[in-house]
Amino acid sequence: MVNRIKTGIPGMDELIEGGFPESSSILVSGSAGCGKSIFCLEYLYNGAKLYKEPGVYVTLEEHPNNLWWMSQRFKWDLLSLERENLLKVYKFDPTPDSRNEIEFQTKRIVEKAKQFGAKRLVVDSITAFSFWVDDVGRIRYAIYSLIEALRELNCTTLLTVESLPGRNDVSRFGVEEFLTDGIVQLHFRPPHRSIFVRKLRGTRHDARVHPMKIDDNGIEIDSKGEILWEALAD
């Protein structure tokens, strides 16, 4: 039987047989402003607050202050979870040297997760790998190496990627969707938000597009409602 890691996001776990498969790597894909960072931070917050599972948020683009402001908007007390060693945020900045050391940077991500004893990890976003190196082949290999190393840690990981707004646009480097165990797509066609689980290995997941909203408590998914595929942006 597959062990499940609950997201705790209202409506989400009903779509994926109770949670993500333990130790899986999930691609969270969507265009700018669709809610990827909120989704991922809520996944870590719930893991720490509700299930006492340590989580690490590695941000490659977002400034940590933005995450703290976001948490205050939803009244998530991240500071107390940090004090309890249940949550940690790391910011990795690109440097002139790191453009030639993408492999070193991916190892740093794994090391931080390992040192913290993380059961949950967020890497936001792998699109930023292009800041470090412009060789797509090396970026693809770095993503592959990162995912394989994380599987050995028994850590369930969300990796965000910024895609184009189209409903069939999933990845940036043309390989992420094949390497990861699952794909969750977020869409924002103002004023409507939606979520679609495109794939999830070892799971009989819901194959419909569902309405999603962001309110004062964070993300909420209508697991009973449905949005037509044709209604999403082309």
C-alpha positions as CSV (number, residue, x, y, z in Angstrom):
1,M,0.0,0.0,0.0
2,V,1.3,3.4,-0.9
3,N,2.0,5.8,2.0
4,R,0.3,9.2,1.4
5,I,1.6,12.6,2.3
6,K,-1.4,14.8,3.0
7,T,-1.3,18.4,1.6
8,G,-3.9,19.6,4.1
9,I,-5.1,22.0,1.4
10,P,-8.9,22.0,1.5
11,G,-10.2,19.9,-1.4
12,M,-6.8,18.8,-2.7
13,D,-6.4,15.5,-1.0
14,E,-9.8,14.3,-2.2
15,L,-8.4,14.5,-5.8
16,I,-5.3,12.3,-5.2
17,E,-6.4,9.4,-3.0
18,G,-5.6,11.2,0.2
19,G,-2.2,12.7,-0.6
20,F,0.9,12.6,-2.7
21,P,2.8,9.3,-2.7
22,E,5.6,9.4,-0.1
23,S,9.0,10.3,-1.6
24,S,7.5,11.4,-4.9
25,S,8.6,14.6,-6.8
26,I,5.7,16.7,-8.0
27,L,5.9,19.5,-10.6
28,V,3.7,22.5,-9.8
29,S,3.3,24.3,-13.1
30,G,1.6,27.5,-14.0
31,S,2.1,31.1,-15.3
32,A,3.0,34.0,-13.1
33,G,0.4,34.9,-10.5
34,C,-1.5,31.7,-10.5
35,G,-0.7,30.7,-6.9
36,K,2.2,28.3,-7.1
37,S,4.2,29.8,-4.2
38,I,1.0,29.9,-2.0
39,F,0.2,26.3,-2.9
40,C,3.7,25.2,-1.9
41,L,4.0,27.2,1.2
42,E,0.6,26.0,2.4
43,Y,1.7,22.4,1.8
44,L,4.8,22.9,4.0
45,Y,2.8,24.9,6.6
46,N,0.2,22.2,7.0
47,G,2.8,19.5,7.1
48,A,4.5,21.2,10.0
49,K,1.4,22.5,11.8
50,L,-1.0,19.6,11.4
51,Y,1.3,16.6,10.9
52,K,4.6,17.6,12.6
53,E,6.5,16.8,9.5
54,P,9.6,19.0,9.0
55,G,9.7,21.0,5.8
56,V,12.2,23.1,3.9
57,Y,11.4,25.9,1.4
58,V,14.3,26.6,-1.0
59,T,13.6,29.7,-3.0
60,L,15.7,30.5,-6.0
61,E,13.8,33.6,-7.0
62,E,11.3,34.8,-4.4
63,H,12.8,36.9,-1.6
64,P,12.1,35.3,1.9
65,N,10.4,38.5,3.0
66,N,7.8,38.0,0.4
67,L,7.1,34.5,1.9
68,W,6.8,36.0,5.3
69,W,4.4,38.7,4.1
70,M,2.4,36.0,2.4
71,S,2.2,34.0,5.6
72,Q,0.9,37.0,7.5
73,R,-1.8,37.6,4.9
74,F,-3.1,34.1,5.7
75,K,-2.3,34.3,9.4
76,W,0.2,31.4,9.2
77,D,2.6,31.5,12.1
78,L,5.8,30.4,10.4
79,L,8.0,31.9,13.2
80,S,6.8,29.5,15.9
81,L,7.3,26.5,13.5
82,E,10.8,27.7,12.8
83,R,11.5,27.8,16.5
84,E,10.3,24.2,16.8
85,N,12.6,23.1,13.9
86,L,9.6,22.2,11.8
87,L,10.1,24.7,9.0
88,K,13.0,26.4,7.4
89,V,13.3,28.9,4.4
90,Y,16.6,29.1,2.5
91,K,17.4,31.7,-0.3
92,F,19.9,30.6,-2.9
93,D,21.2,33.6,-4.9
94,P,22.8,33.2,-8.3
95,T,26.4,34.4,-8.5
96,P,28.9,34.8,-11.3
97,D,30.6,31.6,-10.2
98,S,27.4,29.6,-9.8
99,R,26.6,29.9,-13.5
100,N,29.3,27.3,-13.9
101,E,28.3,25.3,-10.9
102,I,24.7,24.2,-11.3
103,E,25.6,20.7,-10.1
104,F,27.0,22.2,-6.9
105,Q,23.8,24.3,-6.4
106,T,21.6,21.2,-6.7
107,K,23.8,19.4,-4.2
108,R,23.3,22.3,-1.8
109,I,19.5,21.8,-2.0
110,V,19.8,18.1,-1.2
111,E,22.2,18.9,1.7
112,K,19.9,21.4,3.3
113,A,17.0,19.0,3.1
114,K,19.1,16.2,4.6
115,Q,20.6,18.4,7.4
116,F,17.2,19.5,8.4
117,G,15.7,16.0,8.3
118,A,13.0,17.3,5.9
119,K,10.0,15.1,5.1
120,R,8.7,17.8,2.8
121,L,10.6,20.1,0.4
122,V,9.8,22.9,-1.9
123,V,12.1,24.1,-4.7
124,D,10.7,27.4,-6.1
125,S,11.5,27.5,-8.9
126,I,13.5,25.3,-11.2
127,T,12.9,27.9,-13.9
128,A,15.7,29.8,-12.1
129,F,18.2,27.2,-13.1
130,S,18.5,29.2,-16.3
131,F,20.0,32.0,-14.2
132,W,22.9,29.8,-13.5
133,V,23.6,28.2,-16.8
134,D,22.2,28.6,-20.3
135,D,23.0,25.1,-21.5
136,V,19.6,23.3,-21.6
137,G,21.2,19.9,-21.7
138,R,23.0,20.7,-18.4
139,I,19.8,22.0,-16.9
140,R,18.0,18.9,-17.8
141,Y,20.7,16.7,-16.2
142,A,20.7,18.9,-13.1
143,I,17.0,18.4,-12.7
144,Y,17.3,14.7,-13.2
145,S,20.2,14.5,-10.6
146,L,18.2,16.6,-8.1
147,I,15.1,14.4,-8.3
148,E,17.1,11.1,-8.1
149,A,18.9,12.4,-5.0
150,L,15.7,13.5,-3.3
151,R,14.1,10.1,-3.7
152,E,16.9,8.6,-1.5
153,L,16.0,11.1,1.3
154,N,12.4,9.8,1.7
155,C,11.4,13.4,1.1
156,T,8.2,14.4,-0.8
157,T,9.1,17.3,-3.0
158,L,7.2,20.0,-4.9
159,L,9.2,21.7,-7.7
160,T,7.6,24.8,-9.2
161,V,8.1,25.8,-12.8
162,E,6.8,28.9,-14.6
163,S,5.0,28.0,-17.8
164,L,3.1,29.9,-20.5
165,P,-0.6,30.5,-19.9
166,G,-1.8,27.8,-22.4
167,R,-3.6,24.8,-21.0
168,N,-1.1,22.4,-22.6
169,D,2.0,24.3,-21.5
170,V,3.6,22.4,-18.7
171,S,7.3,22.8,-18.5
172,R,10.1,25.2,-19.4
173,F,12.9,22.9,-20.4
174,G,10.9,20.1,-22.1
175,V,11.9,17.4,-19.7
176,E,10.4,18.1,-16.2
177,E,7.1,16.5,-16.9
178,F,8.9,13.2,-17.8
179,L,11.2,13.2,-14.8
180,T,8.7,14.0,-12.0
181,D,6.2,11.6,-10.6
182,G,3.3,14.0,-10.8
183,I,2.1,17.2,-12.4
184,V,-0.2,19.7,-10.9
185,Q,-1.2,22.6,-13.1
186,L,-2.6,25.9,-11.8
187,H,-4.5,28.2,-14.1
188,F,-5.6,31.8,-13.7
189,R,-7.9,33.3,-16.2
190,P,-9.2,36.4,-14.4
191,P,-11.3,36.3,-12.3
192,H,-11.3,32.5,-12.2
193,R,-8.6,30.1,-10.8
194,S,-8.5,26.4,-11.4
195,I,-6.4,23.3,-10.7
196,F,-5.8,20.2,-12.8
197,V,-3.8,17.1,-11.8
198,R,-2.3,16.1,-15.1
199,K,-0.5,13.0,-13.8
200,L,0.3,11.2,-10.6
201,R,2.1,7.9,-10.6
202,G,0.6,5.1,-8.4
203,T,-2.6,7.1,-7.9
204,R,-6.1,7.0,-9.3
205,H,-6.4,10.8,-9.4
206,D,-9.3,13.0,-10.4
207,A,-8.9,13.8,-14.1
208,R,-11.2,16.9,-14.1
209,V,-10.3,20.6,-13.9
210,H,-11.6,22.0,-10.6
211,P,-12.3,25.6,-9.4
212,M,-9.8,27.0,-7.0
213,K,-9.9,30.2,-4.9
214,I,-7.5,32.1,-2.7
215,D,-9.1,33.6,0.4
216,D,-8.0,34.8,3.8
217,N,-7.2,31.2,4.8
218,G,-5.1,30.3,1.7
219,I,-6.1,28.0,-1.1
220,E,-9.4,26.2,-1.3
221,I,-10.3,23.7,-4.0
222,D,-13.8,22.8,-5.0
223,S,-13.4,19.0,-5.4
224,K,-17.0,18.6,-6.5
225,G,-17.1,21.4,-9.0
226,E,-15.8,21.2,-12.5
227,I,-14.5,23.6,-15.2
228,L,-14.6,22.7,-18.8
229,W,-11.2,22.1,-20.4
230,E,-12.2,24.4,-23.3
231,A,-12.7,27.2,-20.8
232,L,-8.9,27.4,-20.0
233,A,-6.6,29.8,-21.8
234,D,-5.2,28.4,-25.1
